[in-house]
Amino acid sequence: MQTQTYNQAILDVAEAGIQALQDSAENQKAKRTPAQESHFLCAWLVESFRIKRFSKLVADDLSAWIRMARSQGAGAMLPQLFERIAKQYRQVQQSELSQHQGITQLLAELESEDWFVIADSAFSDDRGTKLKLAGNGQSSLVVCELQLESHFDGEKLVKSLPIYVRGDENHFAEKALEKGLLVSPGNKKTSMIKHHKTYLIAPNNQLKQLCFLIK
């Protein structure tokens, strides 16, 4: 029996939530307000969590969304959240590009958009040392040349690849998605490059947490 992945589990939640909201709406004569939709999905999440409907892999996500819905109400925008999750995770499933092709094309496209792209330099992975990139406020992306080579086996990514970005992270993630790539949320603390955030691209897009969700 094949073990369910995080990607499959989070997509299951999103698709089930969307379907539950649609089924409920069909039984209502009046259109629901955003607050009513949020209340419905919050109650649905609570019940799903209680009966352990979904994998333990997404238990923390469900807990966080329940807290968010209870504190923010309609501001939690749960229907939109589920739609964004479903769109991104479905899209990478349909990509025909290998991850090597996707990353190569991503770097080339951002460079063509006047991003400062550095992929031909090697640097130490000593976390105690942060490098400074000289720039003129230009959006920039840095990836270690050695990691670009060693983290691939042919066209297949075999180890998570850190990419350091300073710029519009939504644009970066959107361009990555177009190439069939999910990126992790950015992390400044783990960045090797000053004023940049670290984003990870994982083998087979199997991140251990929810990917960066495009707005």
DOMAR-579584 format. One record per residue (C-alpha): residue number from 0; residue in one letter; x, y, z. Coordinates in nm, 3 decimals, always signed. Layout:
// residues N
<NUM, 'A', <X, Y, Z>>;
...
This chain:
// residues 215
<0, 'M', <+0.000, +0.000, +0.000>>;
<1, 'Q', <+0.142, +0.335, -0.108>>;
<2, 'T', <+0.186, +0.593, +0.166>>;
<3, 'Q', <+0.003, +0.918, +0.108>>;
<4, 'T', <+0.223, +1.221, +0.052>>;
<5, 'Y', <+0.174, +1.566, +0.202>>;
<6, 'N', <+0.083, +1.701, -0.143>>;
<7, 'Q', <-0.193, +1.446, -0.185>>;
<8, 'A', <-0.319, +1.505, +0.169>>;
<9, 'I', <-0.336, +1.885, +0.142>>;
<10, 'L', <-0.503, +1.863, -0.199>>;
<11, 'D', <-0.759, +1.620, -0.054>>;
<12, 'V', <-0.849, +1.875, +0.215>>;
<13, 'A', <-0.881, +2.163, -0.030>>;
<14, 'E', <-1.090, +1.970, -0.282>>;
<15, 'A', <-1.314, +1.821, -0.013>>;
<16, 'G', <-1.368, +2.164, +0.142>>;
<17, 'I', <-1.457, +2.320, -0.194>>;
<18, 'Q', <-1.698, +2.035, -0.266>>;
<19, 'A', <-1.860, +2.055, +0.079>>;
<20, 'L', <-1.918, +2.428, +0.035>>;
<21, 'Q', <-2.068, +2.375, -0.311>>;
<22, 'D', <-2.296, +2.095, -0.190>>;
<23, 'S', <-2.412, +2.306, +0.102>>;
<24, 'A', <-2.477, +2.606, -0.124>>;
<25, 'E', <-2.700, +2.398, -0.350>>;
<26, 'N', <-2.922, +2.327, -0.050>>;
<27, 'Q', <-2.953, +2.694, +0.039>>;
<28, 'K', <-3.210, +2.917, -0.126>>;
<29, 'A', <-3.025, +3.241, -0.049>>;
<30, 'K', <-2.666, +3.316, -0.140>>;
<31, 'R', <-2.431, +3.291, +0.156>>;
<32, 'T', <-2.231, +3.588, +0.274>>;
<33, 'P', <-1.851, +3.554, +0.307>>;
<34, 'A', <-1.897, +3.540, +0.685>>;
<35, 'Q', <-2.145, +3.254, +0.652>>;
<36, 'E', <-1.913, +3.065, +0.415>>;
<37, 'S', <-1.626, +3.106, +0.658>>;
<38, 'H', <-1.841, +2.987, +0.948>>;
<39, 'F', <-1.950, +2.683, +0.748>>;
<40, 'L', <-1.595, +2.587, +0.653>>;
<41, 'C', <-1.470, +2.644, +1.007>>;
<42, 'A', <-1.735, +2.405, +1.139>>;
<43, 'W', <-1.650, +2.159, +0.859>>;
<44, 'L', <-1.280, +2.174, +0.951>>;
<45, 'V', <-1.356, +2.121, +1.320>>;
<46, 'E', <-1.564, +1.813, +1.242>>;
<47, 'S', <-1.306, +1.679, +0.994>>;
<48, 'F', <-1.036, +1.722, +1.258>>;
<49, 'R', <-1.250, +1.555, +1.525>>;
<50, 'I', <-1.319, +1.243, +1.321>>;
<51, 'K', <-0.963, +1.236, +1.181>>;
<52, 'R', <-1.094, +1.246, +0.826>>;
<53, 'F', <-0.759, +1.351, +0.680>>;
<54, 'S', <-0.399, +1.242, +0.716>>;
<55, 'K', <-0.191, +1.337, +1.020>>;
<56, 'L', <+0.040, +1.509, +0.771>>;
<57, 'V', <-0.204, +1.801, +0.749>>;
<58, 'A', <-0.323, +1.809, +1.111>>;
<59, 'D', <-0.121, +2.123, +1.189>>;
<60, 'D', <-0.265, +2.299, +0.884>>;
<61, 'L', <-0.621, +2.220, +0.991>>;
<62, 'S', <-0.555, +2.342, +1.345>>;
<63, 'A', <-0.405, +2.667, +1.214>>;
<64, 'W', <-0.699, +2.730, +0.979>>;
<65, 'I', <-0.951, +2.664, +1.254>>;
<66, 'R', <-0.778, +2.918, +1.480>>;
<67, 'M', <-0.759, +3.165, +1.194>>;
<68, 'A', <-1.128, +3.127, +1.105>>;
<69, 'R', <-1.234, +3.166, +1.467>>;
<70, 'S', <-1.031, +3.484, +1.514>>;
<71, 'Q', <-1.075, +3.645, +1.171>>;
<72, 'G', <-1.414, +3.524, +1.053>>;
<73, 'A', <-1.464, +3.614, +0.687>>;
<74, 'G', <-1.118, +3.770, +0.690>>;
<75, 'A', <-0.970, +3.421, +0.697>>;
<76, 'M', <-1.091, +3.383, +0.337>>;
<77, 'L', <-1.103, +3.003, +0.362>>;
<78, 'P', <-1.285, +2.948, +0.029>>;
<79, 'Q', <-1.016, +3.146, -0.152>>;
<80, 'L', <-0.743, +2.966, +0.042>>;
<81, 'F', <-0.875, +2.625, -0.065>>;
<82, 'E', <-0.906, +2.739, -0.427>>;
<83, 'R', <-0.544, +2.858, -0.431>>;
<84, 'I', <-0.420, +2.532, -0.281>>;
<85, 'A', <-0.619, +2.323, -0.528>>;
<86, 'K', <-0.504, +2.528, -0.827>>;
<87, 'Q', <-0.133, +2.512, -0.745>>;
<88, 'Y', <-0.112, +2.147, -0.645>>;
<89, 'R', <-0.319, +2.037, -0.946>>;
<90, 'Q', <-0.104, +2.246, -1.180>>;
<91, 'V', <+0.226, +2.085, -1.082>>;
<92, 'Q', <+0.070, +1.742, -1.129>>;
<93, 'Q', <+0.004, +1.832, -1.492>>;
<94, 'S', <+0.347, +1.973, -1.575>>;
<95, 'E', <+0.536, +1.799, -1.855>>;
<96, 'L', <+0.870, +1.957, -1.768>>;
<97, 'S', <+1.133, +1.780, -1.560>>;
<98, 'Q', <+1.243, +1.974, -1.254>>;
<99, 'H', <+1.581, +2.036, -1.416>>;
<100, 'Q', <+1.411, +2.184, -1.722>>;
<101, 'G', <+1.178, +2.386, -1.501>>;
<102, 'I', <+1.456, +2.539, -1.292>>;
<103, 'T', <+1.671, +2.610, -1.598>>;
<104, 'Q', <+1.381, +2.787, -1.769>>;
<105, 'L', <+1.288, +2.975, -1.451>>;
<106, 'L', <+1.637, +3.122, -1.416>>;
<107, 'A', <+1.651, +3.217, -1.784>>;
<108, 'E', <+1.309, +3.384, -1.778>>;
<109, 'L', <+1.378, +3.590, -1.467>>;
<110, 'E', <+1.711, +3.700, -1.615>>;
<111, 'S', <+1.528, +3.808, -1.931>>;
<112, 'E', <+1.303, +4.019, -1.707>>;
<113, 'D', <+1.612, +4.205, -1.583>>;
<114, 'W', <+1.655, +4.012, -1.260>>;
<115, 'F', <+2.015, +3.980, -1.143>>;
<116, 'V', <+2.057, +3.601, -1.163>>;
<117, 'I', <+2.371, +3.432, -1.031>>;
<118, 'A', <+2.401, +3.057, -1.090>>;
<119, 'D', <+2.767, +3.023, -1.185>>;
<120, 'S', <+2.929, +3.076, -0.844>>;
<121, 'A', <+2.999, +2.831, -0.564>>;
<122, 'F', <+2.993, +2.934, -0.200>>;
<123, 'S', <+3.028, +2.779, +0.143>>;
<124, 'D', <+2.722, +2.639, +0.319>>;
<125, 'D', <+2.854, +2.761, +0.655>>;
<126, 'R', <+2.543, +2.906, +0.821>>;
<127, 'G', <+2.759, +3.140, +1.028>>;
<128, 'T', <+2.868, +3.328, +0.719>>;
<129, 'K', <+2.637, +3.550, +0.515>>;
<130, 'L', <+2.742, +3.680, +0.177>>;
<131, 'K', <+2.656, +4.025, +0.053>>;
<132, 'L', <+2.544, +4.076, -0.304>>;
<133, 'A', <+2.633, +4.409, -0.459>>;
<134, 'G', <+2.332, +4.542, -0.645>>;
<135, 'N', <+2.145, +4.856, -0.732>>;
<136, 'G', <+1.808, +4.763, -0.586>>;
<137, 'Q', <+1.759, +4.518, -0.872>>;
<138, 'S', <+1.557, +4.202, -0.802>>;
<139, 'S', <+1.803, +3.919, -0.759>>;
<140, 'L', <+1.824, +3.541, -0.741>>;
<141, 'V', <+2.121, +3.335, -0.632>>;
<142, 'V', <+2.168, +2.960, -0.648>>;
<143, 'C', <+2.492, +2.776, -0.574>>;
<144, 'E', <+2.658, +2.635, -0.886>>;
<145, 'L', <+2.777, +2.323, -0.703>>;
<146, 'Q', <+2.428, +2.252, -0.565>>;
<147, 'L', <+2.278, +2.297, -0.911>>;
<148, 'E', <+2.503, +2.011, -1.019>>;
<149, 'S', <+2.514, +1.785, -0.713>>;
<150, 'H', <+2.144, +1.800, -0.623>>;
<151, 'F', <+2.042, +1.651, -0.957>>;
<152, 'D', <+2.072, +1.303, -1.098>>;
<153, 'G', <+2.027, +1.376, -1.466>>;
<154, 'E', <+1.694, +1.555, -1.501>>;
<155, 'K', <+1.576, +1.443, -1.159>>;
<156, 'L', <+1.613, +1.658, -0.847>>;
<157, 'V', <+1.725, +1.429, -0.564>>;
<158, 'K', <+1.789, +1.682, -0.286>>;
<159, 'S', <+1.605, +2.000, -0.194>>;
<160, 'L', <+1.756, +2.298, -0.373>>;
<161, 'P', <+1.785, +2.632, -0.188>>;
<162, 'I', <+1.725, +2.941, -0.399>>;
<163, 'Y', <+1.796, +3.285, -0.252>>;
<164, 'V', <+1.566, +3.563, -0.369>>;
<165, 'R', <+1.534, +3.934, -0.314>>;
<166, 'G', <+1.235, +4.075, -0.499>>;
<167, 'D', <+0.868, +4.018, -0.558>>;
<168, 'E', <+0.821, +3.673, -0.406>>;
<169, 'N', <+0.471, +3.638, -0.551>>;
<170, 'H', <+0.611, +3.695, -0.901>>;
<171, 'F', <+0.895, +3.450, -0.836>>;
<172, 'A', <+0.654, +3.181, -0.711>>;
<173, 'E', <+0.415, +3.243, -1.001>>;
<174, 'K', <+0.694, +3.201, -1.257>>;
<175, 'A', <+0.810, +2.886, -1.080>>;
<176, 'L', <+0.458, +2.743, -1.086>>;
<177, 'E', <+0.437, +2.806, -1.460>>;
<178, 'K', <+0.739, +2.574, -1.489>>;
<179, 'G', <+0.577, +2.305, -1.274>>;
<180, 'L', <+0.761, +2.398, -0.954>>;
<181, 'L', <+0.632, +2.456, -0.602>>;
<182, 'V', <+0.845, +2.673, -0.375>>;
<183, 'S', <+0.846, +2.684, +0.003>>;
<184, 'P', <+0.759, +3.000, +0.196>>;
<185, 'G', <+1.060, +3.231, +0.215>>;
<186, 'N', <+1.285, +3.221, +0.520>>;
<187, 'K', <+1.523, +3.507, +0.602>>;
<188, 'K', <+1.687, +3.331, +0.897>>;
<189, 'T', <+1.828, +3.046, +0.687>>;
<190, 'S', <+1.947, +3.263, +0.400>>;
<191, 'M', <+2.315, +3.256, +0.306>>;
<192, 'I', <+2.280, +3.589, +0.126>>;
<193, 'K', <+2.211, +3.916, +0.305>>;
<194, 'H', <+1.874, +4.078, +0.232>>;
<195, 'H', <+1.754, +3.762, +0.056>>;
<196, 'K', <+1.511, +3.490, +0.161>>;
<197, 'T', <+1.569, +3.117, +0.117>>;
<198, 'Y', <+1.312, +2.929, -0.089>>;
<199, 'L', <+1.331, +2.553, -0.130>>;
<200, 'I', <+1.236, +2.343, -0.429>>;
<201, 'A', <+1.198, +1.979, -0.322>>;
<202, 'P', <+1.234, +1.655, -0.519>>;
<203, 'N', <+0.905, +1.579, -0.695>>;
<204, 'N', <+0.772, +1.903, -0.539>>;
<205, 'Q', <+0.723, +1.712, -0.214>>;
<206, 'L', <+0.775, +1.989, +0.039>>;
<207, 'K', <+0.715, +1.901, +0.404>>;
<208, 'Q', <+0.483, +2.198, +0.451>>;
<209, 'L', <+0.234, +2.406, +0.258>>;
<210, 'C', <+0.399, +2.573, -0.038>>;
<211, 'F', <+0.411, +2.948, -0.091>>;
<212, 'L', <+0.060, +3.032, -0.206>>;
<213, 'I', <+0.036, +3.281, -0.491>>;
<214, 'K', <-0.204, +3.568, -0.429>>;
